[in-house]
Amino acid sequence: MGFLSYLISLVIVGFFIGAVGRLIVPGPNRISLPATLGVGLAGSILGAIVGGILGLGVISIVFELAISAGLVYVVTGRTGRNKQLTS
């Protein structure tokens, strides 16, 4: 696979994971859709770098998915707990 097609696949995976992360998390999202897609893209690139350093080849997609999903989760500010507002 050529370098350009690899970059295109990173962009597609990043945008896909960003969009899926936004759809999976219930409730209002604290960041915009373009920001969510950007975070997914950044996670995809970071995961590809980690996978490349470890020499995993095609299996580096696992790192791309995990890091992208984690970054979307962290940036949206989800804590896993329901916060109730008191008056």
HELIX and SHEET records of a PDB file:
HELIX    1   1 PHE A    3  ILE A   24  1                                  22    
HELIX    2   2 LEU A   33  ILE A   53  1                                  21    
HELIX    3   3 GLY A   57  SER A   60  5                                   4    
HELIX    4   4 ILE A   61  VAL A   75  1                                  15    
END                                                                             
